[in-house]
């Protein structure tokens, strides 16, 4: 039976819709994504942990959900992690019928199986306008005939600690392979798949693990959710590597943590960047790239140290989209340079990092 539910925003706005997922009351931070496709990848992106995801594209679910099969190394073939991370997905129109050559089940069945809330019949673009004008805010979903729940403060919870792996995991071992440490702040499987495809040994470590005593040729600090200012342990370990010449690549929150290790400050964006069509320009050139993004914080350019410089700038709001060291092989970007999900304009950056470590 379809149940009604009310989305209540922190500013008092309310939207009534119907359930197509699991029925439970939830509370967290509400954000919007303007991508036209890619809901399977977005739902399994750990960077959405603790958030309610509003999709502005009006029709969702029409191509179903592919097989959730995993490889022998326990990395997903198609998804970005082992499970769904947003607390809820909010859409305008849900397609009960799906059609795609690799579809294995419906989006509704997947949400119910993983106990994730799904609400349709919502004016999602109205919610997006509110967030765009007033900023990202707290929200909750309350089902009819159920008890109310309190709002929670998203930024005070260390979401990285929730989604990071708990033990060191090594992929593609071999004595003749270059070794890359991947600091898992909520790492997408596409990063690991890309590194393995380039015949690298990947050592995936928890966000707070002191990896500096390990034998490795390069360091990647992954994407991830939440407030980077709660990850001081990661910053401390990155700082130790800055005294070497080992190549470093930071992605999304990894870019912010690299900047913090270099002495810069981080601030929260009004409503963040979550889409597959964010234009960024490489500083010092007229080269503009279309990028896939999912982040709510940014680097304060004015606080970058003398050894660092801005690498990319967002063409819509002028915010920092990447940094690099002036003399050492360290750089970071705020977007998904490994091309999943979304466009592949900036995959060359990931390739450059791999070449830098000698592959």
N, C-alpha and C positions, 0 to 999 in steps of 0.2 A: 504494500500500500504506500502511495506517495504521501510524504509528510511535508507540512509547511514549516519553514524556519525563518527567523528574522536575523538579518545582519545588522548589528548595532555598532556604529562608529563612535569614537571617543568624543566627537563634536556633537553628538546627539542624533545624527542622521540615521535613518532606519530604512531597510530594504527587505521586502518579503519575497521569498522564493520557494521553490520546491526541491526536495532532496532527490539526487540520483546516485548518492554514495552511501556511506555508512552514517547512521543517525546517532550523533552524540554532540553535546555542547562543547565548543572549543573557544579559546581566547588566545590572541597573539597579536603580532604586527601585521597590518594589511598593506599589500603592495600590488602594483599592477605591471603586467608585461604586455607589450604591444605586438609581439611576434604573431605571424599568421599561421605558422605551423610549429611543430616541435613540442607538443604538450607532454609526450612521453619522456623526452630528454629533460624538460624543465621539472617535471614531477620527481624525477630521480636525481636531480641536481642537489647535492647537500647544502649548497649556498642558500636554499630556501627553508632551511630548518627553522621551525618556530614561527613561520609566517603563513598568512592566508594569501593565496595567489589568485588575483583577479586577471582573467584573460580578456583583453578588449576585443579580440577578433570574435565576431558574433556567433560563429558556428564551431562547435567543438565536439569531438568524438566520432566524426564521420569516417575516419580511417582506422579506428580501433586501436588495439594494442598488440605489438608483435610478441613473439615468443620471448619468454624471460630466461631462456637457456643460458648457461654460463660455460665458459671454456674450462679446460683442464686446470688452468692457473687460477680459477675462481673469479675471473674478470668477466663481466657481462659482454655478450656479443653486441647488444643494441643499446643498452641503457647506460646511465652515468653512475649508478651505484646499485646496491643490492635491494633497495626499497624506496618507497615514496617518502619524501621529506617534508613538504608543506603540510600544515595542519588541515588545510581545506583548499579546494579549487572552486572558484566562483565564475560562472559563465552566463552568457545571455541565453543561448539556445543550445541544448544538448541533443545530439543525433542518436536516437535509439537504434538506428540501423547503421552499420558500418561496412565498408568495402575497401579492401586493400590486399594485394597479393601476399603479404606476409602477416596479415592480421591473425591473431590467435584467440583473442577475446575482446569483449567490449570494455570501454573505459569504466563504465558503471560497475561491471563485475570486478574489475581490478581494484577500484576504490573500496568496494565492500569487503573484498578479500583481505585488504590491508588496513581496514578500520579507518579509512580516510573520508572526511566529509566532502560531499560534492553538492553544490547548490546551483540550480538553473532558474531561468525566468527573471534574472536580475538585469537592470540597466547598468551594465558594467562600465560603460563610458561615462555615466554620471558619477560613479564611484571614482573613476580615474580623474575626472575633473576636480572633484573634491580634494583628492590626494595631491594633485598638481598645484592647486591653489593654497591649500592649508598645510601640506606636508604629510609625510608618512605618519600614520597614527595607530593607536591601539584599537582593536576591534574584537567583537565576539559574535558567535553564532548560537542562537538559542532556539531550540525546537519547541513547537507548541506543546503545551501541557507538561513542561519540564521546569525544573528549578533554575533560577538565574545563577550566573557565575560572575565573578569579579574580573575586571581587566587585569592584565599583567604588564609589567614593564619589560619589554623585549630586550632593550639594550643593557640591562643589568645581568643577564644570563650569559654565561660563556657558552655560546652555541658551538664553537669550535671543539670544545672538550666533549660535547655530546656526539658529534659526528666523526671525529677522528678515530683512526684505528687504535686499538689498545695494546698491540704488540708489534714488534718489528716483523715485516713480511718481505721476503726476497723473491723477485721474479727473474726468470731467464738467467739463472746462474751460469757461470763459465769463467775459467781462469784467464781466458784470452779476451774477455769482454771489458769494455769501459764501464765503470760503475758510477751510477747516479743516485744520490740520496734524494728522495722525495719526501719532504716534510708534509704530512697529511693534515691539512687544516680543514679538510672536507673535499679531498681530491676526487675529481671526476675520473671515471674509468677511461675516458677518451685520452687523457694524459698518459696513463699507464700503457694503453694499447699503442699509442704513437711511439713511446720510448722503446717498447718491446719490438715493434715493427722495424725499428732502426738497430736491432740486435744489441741493445744496451742491457746491462744488468741493473735492475731497479731495486733499490733498498728503501722500502716505504716505512717511515717511522712516525710514531705519534707526535702530535703537535708540541708536546713539552719534553720530548726525549732529547738528551744531549748526544747528538750524533757526531760531534767533532772528533771523537777518538776513532771513528770508523775510517776505513780505507775507501776513499771515493775520489772521483775525477771531476764531478760537477754537482751542483746543488740546485734543486727546484723547490720553491715554496709554493704550495698549491693554492687554488681557490678555496673559499670557505665562507661560512655565514657569520653574521653578527658583528660585534664590536671589536675591532683589532686592538683597542687599548686594553683589552683583558688578556692579551697574549704576551705578556712580558717575558715569560720563559722562552718562547720562540725567538723573540727579539734578541735576548741575551746570547742564544746559541748562534744566531745569524751573525751577530757582532764579532764573534770569534773568527768566523770565516772571512770577514772583511779584511782581516790582517794577512790573508793569503792572496794568491792569484788564481784560485780555483774559480771557474765560471759559475755565475749565479743567475738564475732566472726566477723572477717572482710573477705570479699570475693572480690577478684580482686582489684578494686580501693578502696574498703573498707579496704583491707589489707594495702594499701599504706597510707590511711588516718589514720589508727590506728598507723602505724609506725611514721607518722608525729606528731601525738599527743604524742608519746613517745620520740620525739626529733630527729628522723632520717630524712635524706634528700632523695628526690626522683629525679630520672633522667629519661630522655627519652631513650628508647631502639632504636637501629639502625633501625630495621624493625618490632619489636614486636613479640609476640607469638600468632598465631591464627590458631588453628587446634584442632583435637580430639586425637592426638597421641603424646603429649609432655611428655617425660619421666622426672620424678622428683624423687629424692632420699631423704628419711627422714634422716636428719643429725644424726650421731651417730649410724646408722644402715646400713645394706646392702639392705634394703627394697626399691625397686624401683616401682613406680606406673605410669601408663599411664593416662594422664589427658587431659581434654578438657579446652582450654584456649582462651581468647580474651582480650589482653591488650597491650598497647604500652609504658608503663612506668614501672619502677622497683625501689626497695628499695636499697639504697647504704648501703651494709652490714657494711662498716667501720664506719658508723655514728650511728649505733644502740647503745643505752645507755647500761650501765652496768646491768640493770635489765632485759634486753631483749636478746634473742638469736635467731639465724637462725634455722628454723624448717625444711624447705625443700630447696633443691638446684636443679636448672635445669641441667639435664645431658648433654645437647647439648652446652650450652654456660656458665654454671657456675653461672648464675644470681640467685638472691634471689627468692624463690618461696613460702616463708612463714616465719612467725615469731611467737614467743610465749614469754610470760612473765615468768620469772624464778620462781616466787612464787605465782602469782595470776592467776585466770582462764581466761586469755586473750590470744587469738591467731588469726592469720589471714593467709589466703592462696591466692595465685595468680591464682588459677584455680577454676573451677566450681565443688565444692565438693558435690553439691546436685544432680549431675549426669545428667544434661540436658543441651545441648544435648551432647551425647558422652558416654564414658565409666563410670562405677560405681566403679572403684577401690578405690576411696577415700571417698565414701559415709559415711564410719565409722566416719570421722571427724565431719560431720554434726550431726550424731547420738550422738557422744560424747558430743557435745555442748548441745544438748537437754537433755541428761542425767544429765549434770552438773547443769542445772537449776531446777532439781528435777522431771523430767518426766521419 
